């Protein structure tokens, strides 16, 4: 019997092309729940304002970059940001446990 673990995910950079594509992919993953969509520049705005096709996202407003909130809400943090930006919030949220692919 294969028992898969359910993972809570946060996405930093949710309003860029890579972030939106990551949201689409994770919404279709049976073992992932998106618990936080994060944008430094659009915090507080509804994600569907810029991307109406994402109405099904549970977190309907974009969170700001808050490391403690990320740790509380998510088991894993994806960064879909320009090169170098992930080293700040993403690495801090991971407590130094990062993996780059």
VOTOR-137317 format. One record per atom (N, C-alpha, C): chain; x, y negated, z negated; residue in one letter; atom name. Coordinates in steps of 0.2 Angstrom, whole numbers, plus 5000, padded with zeros to 4 digits. Each point is the difference from the previous one (the first is absolute). Example, Ala and Ser with C-alpha at 12.3 -4.5 7.8 and 13.67 -1.06 7.14 Angstrom:
 kette    x    y    z rest atom
     A 5066 5028 4961    a    N
     A 4996 4994 5000    a   CA
     A 5004 4994 5000    a    C
     A 4998 4995 5004    s    N
     A 5004 4994 4999    s   CA
     A 4996 4995 4997    s    C
REM end
This chain:
 kette    x    y    z rest atom
     A 5004 5006 5000    x    N
     A 4996 4994 5000    x   CA
     A 5004 4994 5000    x    C
     A 5000 4996 5005    x    N
     A 5004 4994 5001    x   CA
     A 4996 4994 4996    x    C
     A 5002 4997 4995    x    N
     A 4997 4995 4996    x   CA
     A 5004 4993 5002    x    C
     A 4997 4996 5004    x    N
     A 5004 4994 5002    x   CA
     A 4998 4994 4995    x    C
     A 5005 4996 4998    x    N
     A 4999 4995 4995    x   CA
     A 4997 4994 5004    x    C
     A 4995 4997 4997    x    N
     A 4997 4994 5003    x   CA
     A 5005 4994 4998    x    C
     A 5001 4995 5004    x    N
     A 5005 4995 4999    x   CA
     A 4996 4993 5001    x    C
     A 5001 4996 4995    x    N
     A 4998 4993 5001    x   CA
     A 5005 4996 5003    x    C
     A 4998 4996 5005    x    N
     A 5005 4996 5004    x   CA
     A 4999 4993 5000    x    C
     A 5005 4996 5000    x    N
     A 5000 4993 5001    x   CA
     A 5004 4998 5006    x    C
     A 4998 4995 5004    x    N
     A 5004 4998 5006    x   CA
     A 5001 4993 5000    x    C
     A 5007 4998 5000    x    N
     A 5002 4993 5000    x   CA
     A 5001 4998 5007    x    C
     A 4998 4995 5002    x    N
     A 5000 4998 5007    x   CA
     A 4994 5002 5004    x    C
     A 4994 5000 4997    x    N
     A 4994 5003 5003    x   CA
     A 4997 4997 5006    x    C
     A 5002 4993 5001    x    N
     A 4997 4997 5005    x   CA
     A 5004 5000 5007    x    C
     A 5006 5002 5000    x    N
     A 5004 5001 5006    x   CA
     A 4998 5006 5004    x    C
     A 5003 5000 5006    x    N
     A 4998 5006 5004    x   CA
     A 5002 5007 4997    x    C
     A 5005 5000 4997    x    N
     A 5002 5007 4997    x   CA
     A 4996 5001 4994    x    C
     A 4998 4995 4996    x    N
     A 4996 5001 4994    x   CA
     A 4993 5003 5002    x    C
     A 4997 4996 5005    x    N
     A 4993 5002 5002    x   CA
     A 5000 5007 5003    x    C
     A 5006 5002 5004    x    N
     A 5000 5007 5002    x   CA
     A 5001 5005 4995    x    C
     A 5004 4998 4995    x    N
     A 5001 5005 4994    x   CA
     A 4993 5001 4996    x    C
     A 4996 4994 5000    x    N
     A 4993 5001 4996    x   CA
     A 4996 5005 5004    x    C
     A 5000 4999 5007    x    N
     A 4996 5004 5004    x   CA
     A 5002 5008 4999    x    C
     A 5007 5001 5000    x    N
     A 5002 5007 4999    x   CA
     A 4998 5003 4993    x    C
     A 5001 4996 4995    x    N
     A 4999 5002 4993    x   CA
     A 4993 5001 4999    x    C
     A 4995 4996 5003    x    N
     A 4993 5001 4999    x   CA
     A 4998 5007 5003    x    C
     A 5004 5003 5004    x    N
     A 4998 5006 5003    x   CA
     A 5003 5006 4996    x    C
     A 5005 4998 4996    x    N
     A 5003 5006 4996    x   CA
     A 4996 5002 4994    x    C
     A 4999 5007 5000    x    N
     A 4995 5003 4995    x   CA
     A 5003 4999 4993    x    C
     A 5006 4999 4999    x    N
     A 5003 5000 4993    x   CA
     A 5003 4993 4998    x    C
     A 4998 4995 5003    x    N
     A 5002 4993 4999    x   CA
     A 4994 4996 4999    x    C
     A 5000 4995 4994    x    N
     A 4995 4995 4999    x   CA
     A 5004 4994 5000    x    C
     A 4998 4995 5004    x    N
     A 5003 4993 5000    x   CA
     A 4997 4996 4995    x    C
     A 5005 4999 4995    x    N
     A 4997 4996 4994    x   CA
     A 5002 4993 5000    x    C
     A 5005 4998 5004    x    N
     A 5001 4993 5000    x   CA
     A 5003 4998 5007    x    C
     A 4998 4995 5003    x    N
     A 5002 4997 5007    x   CA
     A 5003 4993 4998    x    C
     A 5006 4999 5001    x    N
     A 5004 4994 4998    x   CA
     A 5003 4996 5005    x    C
     A 4999 4993 4999    x    N
     A 5002 4995 5005    x   CA
     A 5002 4994 4996    x    C
     A 5007 4998 5000    x    N
     A 5002 4994 4997    x   CA
     A 4997 4994 5003    x    C
     A 4999 5000 5006    x    N
     A 4997 4994 5003    x   CA
     A 4992 4999 5000    x    C
     A 4997 5006 4999    x    N
     A 4992 5000 5001    x   CA
     A 4997 5003 4994    x    C
     A 5003 4999 4994    x    N
     A 4997 5003 4994    x   CA
     A 4994 4997 4998    x    C
     A 4995 5004 4998    x    N
     A 4993 4998 4999    x   CA
     A 4995 5000 5005    x    C
     A 5003 5000 5007    x    N
     A 4995 5000 5005    x   CA
     A 4998 5007 5002    x    C
     A 4994 5001 5002    x    N
     A 4998 5006 5002    x   CA
     A 5004 5003 5006    x    C
     A 5002 5006 5000    x    N
     A 5004 5003 5006    x   CA
     A 4996 5000 5006    x    C
     A 4993 5001 4999    x    N
     A 4996 5000 5006    x   CA
     A 4999 4994 5004    x    C
     A 5002 4994 4996    x    N
     A 5000 4994 5004    x   CA
     A 5004 5000 5006    x    C
     A 5006 5003 4999    x    N
     A 5005 5000 5006    x   CA
     A 4999 5006 5004    x    C
     A 4997 5006 4997    x    N
     A 5000 5006 5003    x   CA
     A 4993 5003 4998    x    C
     A 4995 4998 5004    x    N
     A 4993 5003 4998    x   CA
     A 5000 5007 5001    x    C
     A 5004 5004 5003    x    N
     A 4999 5007 5001    x   CA
     A 5003 5003 4993    x    C
     A 5002 4997 4996    x    N
     A 5003 5003 4993    x   CA
     A 4995 4999 4995    x    C
     A 4993 4999 5001    x    N
     A 4995 4999 4995    x   CA
     A 5000 5006 4995    x    C
     A 5002 5006 5003    x    N
     A 4999 5006 4995    x   CA
     A 5006 5000 4995    x    C
     A 5005 4995 5000    x    N
     A 5005 5000 4995    x   CA
     A 4997 4999 4993    x    C
     A 5001 5004 4995    x    N
     A 4997 4999 4993    x   CA
     A 5002 4993 4997    x    C
     A 5006 4998 5001    x    N
     A 5003 4994 4997    x   CA
     A 4998 4994 5006    x    C
     A 4994 4997 4999    x    N
     A 4998 4996 5005    x   CA
     A 5004 4993 5000    x    C
     A 5003 4998 4995    x    N
     A 5004 4994 5000    x   CA
     A 5007 5002 4999    x    C
     A 5005 4996 5003    x    N
     A 5007 5001 5000    x   CA
     A 5003 4998 4993    x    C
     A 5004 5004 4997    x    N
     A 5003 4998 4994    x   CA
     A 5006 4996 5002    x    C
     A 5003 4997 4995    x    N
     A 5006 4996 5000    x   CA
     A 5006 5005 4998    x    C
     A 5006 4998 5001    x    N
     A 5005 5004 4998    x   CA
     A 5001 5000 4993    x    C
     A 4998 5005 4996    x    N
     A 5001 5000 4993    x   CA
     A 5002 5007 4998    x    C
     A 5007 5001 4999    x    N
     A 5003 5006 4998    x   CA
     A 4997 5004 4995    x    C
     A 4998 4997 4995    x    N
     A 4996 5004 4994    x   CA
     A 4994 5003 5003    x    C
     A 4996 4996 5003    x    N
     A 4994 5002 5003    x   CA
     A 5001 5006 5005    x    C
     A 5005 5000 5004    x    N
     A 5001 5005 5005    x   CA
     A 5002 5006 4996    x    C
     A 5004 5000 4995    x    N
     A 5001 5006 4996    x   CA
     A 4994 5003 4996    x    C
     A 4996 4995 4998    x    N
     A 4993 5003 4997    x   CA
     A 4996 5003 5005    x    C
     A 4999 4997 5006    x    N
     A 4995 5003 5005    x   CA
     A 5002 5005 5004    x    C
     A 5007 5001 5001    x    N
     A 5002 5005 5005    x   CA
     A 5006 5005 4998    x    C
     A 4999 5006 5003    x    N
     A 5006 5005 4999    x   CA
     A 5005 4999 5005    x    C
     A 4999 4997 5006    x    N
     A 5005 4998 5005    x   CA
     A 4998 4994 5003    x    C
     A 5005 4996 5002    x    N
     A 5000 4993 5003    x   CA
     A 5003 5001 5007    x    C
     A 4996 4998 5005    x    N
     A 5003 5000 5007    x   CA
     A 5001 4992 5001    x    C
     A 5006 4999 5003    x    N
     A 5002 4993 5002    x   CA
     A 5000 5000 5008    x    C
     A 4995 4996 5002    x    N
     A 5000 4998 5008    x   CA
     A 5002 4993 5001    x    C
     A 5006 4998 4998    x    N
     A 5002 4993 5000    x   CA
     A 5006 5000 5005    x    C
     A 5002 4994 5001    x    N
     A 5006 4999 5004    x   CA
     A 5006 5002 4997    x    C
     A 5005 5002 5003    x    N
     A 5006 5003 4997    x   CA
     A 5003 4995 4995    x    C
     A 5001 5003 4994    x    N
     A 5003 4997 4994    x   CA
     A 4995 4998 4995    x    C
     A 4994 4998 5002    x    N
     A 4994 4998 4995    x   CA
     A 4999 5006 4995    x    C
     A 5000 5006 5003    x    N
     A 4998 5006 4995    x   CA
     A 5005 5001 4994    x    C
     A 5006 4997 5001    x    N
     A 5004 5000 4994    x   CA
     A 4998 4997 4994    x    C
     A 4996 4995 5000    x    N
     A 4997 4997 4995    x   CA
     A 4995 5003 4996    x    C
     A 4994 4999 5002    x    N
     A 4994 5003 4997    x   CA
     A 5000 5008 5000    x    C
     A 5001 5003 5006    x    N
     A 5000 5007 5001    x   CA
     A 5005 5004 4995    x    C
     A 5006 4997 5000    x    N
     A 5005 5004 4996    x   CA
     A 4999 4999 4993    x    C
     A 4998 4994 4998    x    N
     A 4998 4998 4993    x   CA
     A 4994 5004 4997    x    C
     A 4995 5001 5005    x    N
     A 4994 5004 4998    x   CA
     A 5002 5007 4999    x    C
     A 5005 5003 5004    x    N
     A 5002 5007 4999    x   CA
     A 5005 5001 4995    x    C
     A 5002 4995 4996    x    N
     A 5005 5000 4995    x   CA
     A 5007 5003 5002    x    C
     A 5002 4998 5006    x    N
     A 5006 5003 5003    x   CA
     A 5000 5006 5004    x    C
     A 4994 5004 5000    x    N
     A 4999 5006 5003    x   CA
     A 4997 4999 5007    x    C
     A 5004 4998 5005    x    N
     A 4998 4999 5006    x   CA
     A 5002 5005 5005    x    C
     A 4997 5000 5006    x    N
     A 5002 5005 5005    x   CA
     A 4998 4996 5007    x    C
     A 5005 5000 5004    x    N
     A 5000 4996 5006    x   CA
     A 5000 5005 5006    x    C
     A 4995 4999 5004    x    N
     A 4999 5005 5006    x   CA
     A 5000 4996 5006    x    C
REM end
